Each structure stands twice: as C-alpha cells, then as structure tokens.
Amino acid sequence: MSADNPRSDALLPVRNLWNSVKCSRDRVRDGEPNESSGAFSLSNFWEIMNEAVKSVSQEATKLSVMFSKPPLPSEEGCVKIAQSVQKSVLTLTTVYFWLPKSQGVTLRKLLRDATAQVLDDLAQLLQALLSSPGGSLSQEQLMSTGGVWAACDRFNQLPKDNRSAVLSVVASCVGLVKDALEEMEQALAEAQDPFGDVLDDEDDDDEGNQDTHWSEADRLLIAQCQGLMKASGASLRRLCSAVRNNSTLETEDNITQLDDLADAAREISPSVDDLALSLYPPVERSAVEMSVSLYRSLLRHAGTRDEFRRAPRSLDQSQHDVICHSVMNGITRTRCGFYRCGRSLVTKNRCVKWCVC
C-alpha cells in the first residue's frame, strides 16, 4: 500500500487526528461536567485554561507551517505533530470539564461554545491540510489557521464568573431588541409598502395588494406594539442594572438565580422578534396576541426574582400590564377614542393618557 499511495500513508496520522478532534468537539458540546468536591478556585481554573488554549494555538501554528510548502512531512513527522496536537486537545477538553455546574450554567455555556469553536476550527484546518494538493499553502489553509487563532483569542474576552456571564447575555439581548425596534421603525418610515423593494409593480393591482400594505388599523396596532418593544428594552436594561448592582455569588442558590435571569432574557429577546415578524403585512392578529401573552408571562417570571425587584425602576410591572392590556384590546376592538393617536393606552375600564415613547 505504501508503494501505491505513499502520501496517503504519510497523512494517515493527520486523518486520525482529524477524526479525534471532531469526536472531542462533539463530547464538549454534549458531555456533562465533572462534579466538584470541595472548594473550587475559579482563578486557578482560568489560569490553567488559558495555558491550554495557548498550547492549542501554538500547535495549530506548527501544524500549518509544516504543511505550508513542499515537500510534505514524512510519516514520522506526521506522527510526531499529530501526537503533539492531540495532547494539547486532550488537555483543553480535560480542563473544560473541570468547571462544575455549581459555578453557573450560563458561564459554562459560554465556555462550552468557545471551547467547541476552537476544536471546530482546528478540525477545519486539518480538513484543509488533507485536501490541499502537494502540501502547497492554500487560501483555505490560511483562513482555517486564522480561524483557530481567532477562536483562541476570544478566550481573553470571556466572562470569568457567572455574574459577568449573565451580564454579557442580557446585554446582547438588549442589542437584539434594539435592532428589532429599529427595523420596524425603518419599515414604517420608508414606504407605505414594506415589501416595495422586493415585489414588481405589476404584482400590485390599482387598488393595492392588502397582503403587502398596512391598513390604518394595522398602523395603530403597530404603534402600540412599538411601545411594548421599548418596554422590553427597558426591562432588559433594568435586568442589567439588577445583576450588576444587586447580585452576589456567595451561594449556589445565588448563582442559580442568576442563571434563571439569563434564561428569562434569552426568552424575551426572541419573543420581541416574533412580535415584530407578526406585524408585517398581512398582519396576523392571532400571532400578535400570542406574542404579547408570551411576553407578559416572561416578564412576570423575571420580575419575581429578588435582584430584579431591588433594581432601580425604569418601568414597573403595572405599567407593563397597561401596555400589554392595551395591545390586546386593540387586537379585538377599539373601545377608546385615544386610540386614534396610537399612543394613549387603556387599562381595564378607564382610559389613561400615558405613553412609553
């Protein structure tokens, strides 16, 4: 076999390494952490983890340099570099599994994603090396090597405890809600027909296509839903303040409560996306109603947490109920003359001139 395909034999250790790295990546994604007995030092953990990541980056560089120009490494050279890379991968995955859930599920999720990304990019580098002809330096190899470096460098920006991890999650959700609101405001401001740039003129009849245009009733409902989106952003910002100023990491219960807040933030953000999508023509009133109901339940869940209740009040629960009730009423029927402006709201049986804009 060596006489027939010596290159294939020489690359066999690299191919085996490629399969091993993919298995390690999958194990990181799906595996459970080791249970910690006794005190656990996060500072020591991060010191060892950073060294492990640095080692993977260095080994990936050596590997790429070996295959950057002909001749190809010998079979012995391939075995040696494959063993060295495999050792660094084993160290990285072992250290990752040291972090127990008791230090925070949110922190561990971020670390899991970062570790899996390093291994995924390393697997892509190995695949590029196996597919490149004659050991020449290909564009794919350059990009894959850079991908490993970038994935390793991201560890420097990772949160180092669960409070910081939850803050990063909530902050990213604030950005997503802001993007959804800006997208809706832009669609309202640009044209009567939000799909005008993707449909031909001949697709519309003289009276206009009701499936691609907002009616006046739709626009009134959208104005109220925009208030709900702004309220969502205010709630998430308040959540950031709650975590930053009121949370502690003294007990496992404190850490678990932080994880619950992160889960609530993750659910609020897509609920706003769903609400925004349901508002594009033709407006599905049932979908809007479902999104509003889900948002209200998620907000109430977050509001039960001690950290949230002690935060400075940017928008309290009763005000959120007013907004949600107003939108729900607007879906079924208009009972109040104030709806004409799309800003004033109704709560129970009385009208209130109050606006969240």
Summary of the structure (lengths in Angstrom):
residues: 357
radius of gyration: 27.3
end to end distance: 74.5
largest distance: 90.0
contacts: 1099
relative contact order: 0.09
helix: 73%
strand: 2%
